[in-house]
Amino acid sequence: MDLSGARWRKSSRSGSDGGECVEVALVLSGSVAVRDSKNLRRPALVFSPDAWKAFVRVVKLGGLPVLPRPRSHRT
């Protein structure tokens, strides 16, 4: 999917230091694209309108666990 013309919006929950930022964009057909603003070379995830609504509903209800950050594999 070509997202070059997408109008990305940064999450209001993103920190002011620029770390851990998520951006979303509405695309044709009402789908929602999500990307990591720190790494724009990685592909965006695209959700159908129904999948996005379900995800937002679960987040608002506090239904997603907070996972620990992965440990570095450096030795």
GUKOLSE-595351 format. One record per residue (C-alpha): residue number from 1; residue in one letter; y, x, z. Coordinates in nm, 2 decimals, always signed. Each point is the difference from the previous one (the first is absolute). Last residue first. Layout:
% residues N
   nr  rest       v       u       w
  NUM     A       Y       X       Z
...
//
This chain:
% residues 75
   nr  rest       v       u       w
   75     T   -0.94   +2.75   +2.55
   74     R   +0.19   -0.27   -0.18
   73     H   -0.17   -0.34   -0.04
   72     S   +0.29   -0.18   +0.15
   71     R   -0.09   -0.30   +0.22
   70     P   +0.04   -0.34   -0.15
   69     R   +0.27   -0.21   +0.18
   68     P   -0.14   -0.25   +0.24
   67     L   -0.04   -0.36   -0.12
   66     V   +0.22   -0.28   +0.11
   65     P   -0.21   -0.32   -0.01
   64     L   +0.10   -0.28   -0.24
   63     G   +0.01   -0.35   +0.14
   62     G   +0.35   +0.01   +0.15
   61     L   +0.07   -0.36   -0.12
   60     K   +0.28   +0.13   -0.23
   59     V   -0.24   +0.26   -0.15
   58     V   -0.26   -0.27   -0.07
   57     R   +0.25   -0.22   -0.18
   56     V   +0.14   +0.29   -0.20
   55     F   -0.35   +0.08   -0.12
   54     A   -0.08   -0.36   -0.09
   53     K   +0.33   -0.04   -0.19
   52     W   -0.07   +0.33   -0.19
   51     A   -0.35   -0.11   -0.09
   50     D   +0.13   -0.34   -0.13
   49     P   +0.27   +0.16   -0.21
   48     S   -0.24   +0.25   -0.15
   47     F   +0.03   +0.35   +0.13
   46     V   +0.09   +0.33   -0.18
   45     L   -0.05   +0.33   +0.17
   44     A   +0.23   +0.27   -0.13
   43     P   -0.13   +0.32   -0.15
   42     R   +0.08   +0.34   +0.15
   41     R   +0.27   +0.20   -0.17
   40     L   +0.26   -0.18   +0.22
   39     N   -0.11   +0.18   +0.31
   38     K   +0.25   -0.05   +0.29
   37     S   +0.08   -0.36   -0.11
   36     D   -0.36   -0.10   +0.04
   35     R   -0.06   -0.30   -0.23
   34     V   -0.05   -0.38   +0.01
   33     A   +0.00   -0.22   -0.31
   32     V   +0.02   -0.38   +0.05
   31     S   -0.13   -0.25   -0.26
   30     G   +0.22   -0.29   -0.10
   29     S   -0.12   -0.01   -0.37
   28     L   +0.24   +0.29   -0.08
   27     V   +0.07   +0.24   +0.28
   26     L   +0.15   -0.03   +0.35
   25     A   +0.06   +0.34   +0.15
   24     V   -0.09   +0.15   +0.34
   23     E   +0.08   +0.33   +0.16
   22     V   -0.17   +0.16   +0.30
   21     C   +0.15   +0.29   +0.20
   20     E   -0.18   +0.22   +0.25
   19     G   +0.28   +0.25   +0.04
   18     G   +0.36   -0.03   -0.13
   17     D   +0.16   +0.09   +0.33
   16     S   +0.15   -0.35   +0.03
   15     G   -0.35   -0.14   +0.07
   14     S   -0.15   -0.27   -0.23
   13     R   -0.02   -0.34   +0.16
   12     S   +0.25   -0.16   -0.25
   11     S   -0.26   +0.10   -0.26
   10     K   +0.16   +0.15   -0.31
    9     R   +0.06   -0.21   -0.30
    8     W   -0.11   +0.10   -0.36
    7     R   +0.14   -0.17   -0.31
    6     A   -0.27   +0.05   -0.26
    5     G   +0.10   +0.13   -0.34
    4     S   -0.25   +0.29   -0.01
    3     L   -0.28   -0.22   +0.15
    2     D   -0.22   +0.00   -0.31
    1     M   -0.34   -0.14   +0.10
//
